[in-house]
Amino acid sequence: MKVLIDSGAIDVRAVWFEDGKVKMIDQRILPHQFQIVEFTSYLEVAEAIKNMTVRGAPAIGAAAAYGMALAYLQKVNLAEAATVLKATRPTAFDLFYAVDKMLEAAAKNEDLLEAAENYAEQIVDKCRRIGGYGAELIANDYVIMTHCNAGALATVDVGTALAPMRVARDQGKKIFVYASETRPRLQGMKLTAWELLNEGIPHKIIADGASGAVMRNGVDMVIVGADRIAANGDFANKIGTFDKAVLAHELGIPFYVAAPVSTFDFSIQSGQEIVIEDRAEEEVTVVDGVRIAPCGCHALNPSFDMSEAKYVTAFITEIGVLTPSEIGRIREYYQ
Ligand code: MRU
């Protein structure tokens, strides 16, 4: 489902179901190779989530929903499939939310392929709403900083942090985006910059360590995504987000977190309870297959960090822009 749109740009869809298979853009090899990979079992989908063929909290959720649909179609034990899928990546709450939604649908004897298709479509719809609300915060000539990738690749389509930028651009506003490279896996440079280029949004890549200096020289707002948001508004996102949150606070720059309701985990009271995924040290010491670090040196590789609610100006959600003290309203939306 790689569709060329009028401008010649690619209409990105991170994950979908076609011909009995779950299909995904292989995000491990972008931007220099564009390849669609396909999976026929939930075990393969689980592995694709783990090895980050598909990544970004909402897209992981959709992939897991499709994984559950494959298990249902193949009459595999759904509780077992749910356990395996939930064990892939610990931090992204959308994964757990999506798998539980599929178990609820199964308990109601619903068709899980239909449920997964609806789940994926709903995410895209939520992202469009996030784009609409977020664009209201963007004025003409704004310079915006983002981190990691919270675009279409991370959310099935449209994006969370990138959605307001796309809508602002469509509204005719002139914007400029700084995308920090996001060591160690470089999602900012490899994926966000690729999406911004594809969308025709003016941008520059910056080294992660340049964030403070670039912010001080004139950034109007920061917009990032999230992997899990606690009841008090503390949130986890890609490693390096905390640095930006503190810098923005110090420099008086508004700091927004764009995320759908499926990223809010009201079962935990604060960010202290968020499990932060540790990944292989080779993600740090080896870059694109080449060992950079001295042999014999080891690396620590926390994949996410946690930022306290006090750093967040507001959350941009599909139900509106909410300050940390207002996010309790999302609970009503859940019911
Ligand atoms: O490890 P990744 O690439 O899955 O991490 C992705 C992020 O941290 C994103 O910012 C987050 O999932 C929000 S995606 C809309």
Residues whose N, C-alpha, C, O or C-beta is under 5 A from the ligand:
A	BS01	MRU	R55 G56 A57 H147 C148 N149 A150 A154 T155 T160 Q187 G225 A226 D227 N237 K238
